[in-house]
Amino acid sequence: MAQYTKNPPLLEEELESQPLAQLDRWLGDAQAAGMMEPTAMTLATVDAQGRPSARIVLFKGVHDGALTFYTNYAGRKGRELADNPNVALVFWWDRLERQVRIEGIADKLPVEVSRRYFYTRPRESQIGALTSLQSAVVADRETLDRRYDDTVARLAGEDVPYPEHWGGYGVTPQSVEFWQGRSGRLHDRLCYRRAGDSWRIERLEP
C-alpha cells in the first residue's frame, strides 16, 4: 500500500495565482519525471439521462483559457457533450503522488483551430480520424482495417481532407483542485474556485 512520502507540504503561498499556471508547473514536473504519457487526463461526461462515463483523452494545450482535447464529434463523448457540456477532468501522476481535478464547461473549438491542429498530426492519424465511425459497433477488426486501407489507397498522393465530424473542445474551468499525497493519508488538497474574474484558493480536508 502506497504511503505517500515523496512530497513536502503543499502551501498556499507557494501556488501560482492562476490555476492554469500551476497546472503548467505540475505538468512540467510530470514530464521531467519521465511519465509515459504525462498529458493523459480522464474526461468524465454524462448522457441525457444523467448516466456518467469516463475515458482517457490527451491534453493538447490551452486555448483562450480553456484546456483542449480532440475527438470525433459523432462519437459517444461528442453526443454526450452536445446534451450536457458539464465535464470533469483528472490528471494522475503516480510517480509524483499528485493529481489535478478540474470541473468546467466544454465548448467546441473554432473550426480553424481544429483544422490547424489536424494538419500537425501524422498522416496515419489523419486517415484514422477520417475513417473511424467512433463508438459505432463494427463487425470485426478486419472490417475496420479494410476500410482504413481503402481510404489510404483512395487518397494516395493527395492531402487528407479535413473531416467535418472531427475537432476539438475547450474546457473552461470553474474549479481546479491540486491534490498531493502526504503521509498518514493527510493529503494536501488546495482548490481554486472561480469568483467572477478572479480565483480564490481554499484548503480542503483530505
C-alpha positions in Angstrom: 0.0 0.0 0.0 1.4 3.4 -1.0 2.5 5.6 1.9 2.8 8.9 0.0 6.0 10.1 1.5 7.7 11.9 -1.5 6.4 15.4 -1.1 6.9 18.3 1.3 3.8 20.2 2.4 1.9 22.0 -0.4 1.4 25.5 0.9 -1.0 28.2 -0.3 1.7 30.8 -0.6 3.7 28.6 -2.9 1.0 28.3 -5.5 0.7 30.4 -8.7 -2.1 32.9 -8.6 -3.8 31.3 -11.7 -4.7 27.6 -11.7 -3.6 27.0 -15.3 -0.2 28.4 -14.5 0.0 26.0 -11.5 -1.1 23.2 -13.8 1.7 24.1 -16.2 4.2 23.9 -13.4 3.0 20.4 -12.3 2.8 19.2 -15.9 6.4 20.2 -16.3 7.3 18.2 -13.2 5.5 15.2 -14.6 7.3 15.4 -17.9 10.6 15.7 -16.1 9.7 12.6 -14.0 9.6 10.5 -17.1 5.9 9.7 -17.0 4.9 7.6 -20.1 2.0 10.0 -21.0 2.0 13.0 -18.7 -0.7 14.7 -20.8 -3.2 11.9 -20.3 -6.3 13.0 -18.5 -9.6 11.3 -17.6 -12.6 13.0 -19.1 -16.0 12.4 -17.4 -19.2 13.2 -19.2 -22.9 12.4 -18.6 -25.6 11.4 -21.0 -29.1 12.9 -21.3 -30.3 10.5 -18.6 -27.5 11.6 -16.2 -25.5 8.4 -16.5 -21.8 9.1 -16.3 -19.0 7.7 -18.5 -15.2 8.3 -18.4 -12.3 7.8 -20.7 -8.7 8.9 -21.2 -8.0 11.7 -23.6 -4.8 13.7 -24.3 -4.5 17.3 -23.1 -3.4 19.4 -26.1 -2.7 22.8 -24.5 -4.7 25.9 -23.5 -6.8 28.0 -25.9 -8.4 31.2 -24.6 -8.2 30.0 -21.0 -9.6 26.5 -21.8 -8.0 23.1 -21.7 -8.2 21.4 -25.1 -8.6 17.9 -26.4 -9.7 16.5 -29.8 -12.1 13.8 -30.8 -14.8 12.7 -33.2 -17.9 14.9 -32.6 -20.2 12.0 -33.6 -18.8 9.6 -31.0 -20.3 8.9 -27.6 -18.4 11.7 -25.8 -19.4 14.2 -28.5 -23.0 13.2 -28.3 -23.0 13.5 -24.5 -21.3 16.9 -24.6 -24.0 18.1 -27.0 -26.6 17.2 -24.4 -24.7 18.4 -21.3 -21.4 20.4 -21.6 -20.6 20.0 -17.9 -17.4 17.8 -17.5 -14.7 16.7 -15.1 -11.1 16.2 -15.9 -8.5 14.3 -13.8 -4.7 14.2 -14.3 -2.9 11.4 -12.2 0.8 11.3 -11.9 1.7 8.3 -9.8 5.5 9.0 -9.8 4.9 12.3 -8.2 2.0 11.2 -6.0 -0.1 14.1 -7.4 -3.4 14.6 -9.1 -5.3 17.5 -10.5 -9.1 17.6 -10.6 -10.9 20.1 -12.9 -14.6 20.8 -13.3 -15.8 23.0 -16.0 -17.8 23.7 -19.2 -16.8 22.2 -22.6 -17.3 24.1 -25.9 -16.3 23.2 -29.4 -13.1 25.0 -30.5 -13.3 27.2 -33.6 -13.1 25.2 -36.8 -9.9 27.0 -37.9 -8.2 26.0 -34.6 -9.2 22.3 -35.1 -8.2 22.3 -38.7 -4.8 23.8 -37.9 -4.2 21.1 -35.3 -5.5 18.3 -37.6 -2.7 19.0 -40.1 0.0 18.8 -37.4 -0.9 15.1 -36.8 0.9 12.2 -38.6 -0.8 11.3 -41.9 -1.8 7.9 -40.4 -3.7 9.6 -37.6 -5.4 12.0 -40.1 -6.6 9.0 -42.1 -7.7 7.2 -38.9 -9.8 10.2 -37.9 -11.4 10.3 -41.4 -12.0 6.5 -41.4 -13.3 5.8 -37.9 -17.0 5.8 -37.0 -16.1 6.3 -33.4 -18.2 4.4 -30.8 -20.2 2.6 -33.5 -20.4 -1.2 -33.5 -18.1 -2.8 -36.1 -18.3 -6.4 -37.2 -14.7 -7.3 -36.7 -11.1 -5.9 -36.8 -10.8 -6.9 -40.5 -13.7 -4.7 -41.4 -12.0 -1.7 -39.8 -8.6 -2.4 -41.3 -10.1 -2.9 -44.8 -11.9 0.5 -44.6 -8.7 2.1 -43.4 -6.7 0.5 -46.3 -9.3 1.6 -48.8 -9.0 5.2 -47.6 -5.2 5.0 -47.8 -5.5 3.8 -51.4 -8.1 6.4 -52.4 -6.0 9.3 -51.0 -2.7 8.1 -52.4 -0.7 11.2 -53.4 -3.3 13.6 -52.1 -3.8 15.6 -48.9 -6.2 14.1 -46.4 -9.4 16.2 -46.4 -10.3 17.7 -43.1 -13.2 15.7 -41.6 -16.0 18.0 -40.5 -17.1 15.5 -37.9 -13.8 15.8 -36.0 -12.4 18.6 -33.9 -11.5 20.0 -30.6 -13.2 21.1 -27.3 -12.0 23.6 -24.8 -12.9 23.1 -21.2 -13.2 26.4 -19.3 -12.5 25.5 -15.7 -14.8 26.6 -12.8 -12.8 24.8 -10.1 -9.3 23.2 -10.2 -8.0 21.1 -7.3 -4.4 20.3 -6.7 -4.0 17.1 -4.7 -0.7 15.9 -3.3 -0.2 12.7 -1.3 1.0 13.0 2.3 1.8 10.5 5.0 -1.0 9.2 7.2 -3.4 9.9 4.3 -3.5 13.5 5.5 -3.2 14.6 1.9 -2.9 18.3 0.8 -5.9 19.5 -1.3 -5.8 23.1 -2.5 -8.7 24.1 -4.7 -9.0 27.2 -6.9 -12.7 28.3 -7.3 -13.7 30.9 -9.8 -15.0 34.1 -8.2 -16.1 36.4 -11.1 -13.0 37.3 -13.0 -10.6 36.1 -10.2 -9.9 32.9 -8.2 -10.0 32.1 -4.6 -7.9 29.3 -3.1 -9.4 27.0 -0.4 -7.8 24.2 1.5 -9.9 21.1 1.7 -9.9 18.3 4.3 -8.3 15.1 3.0 
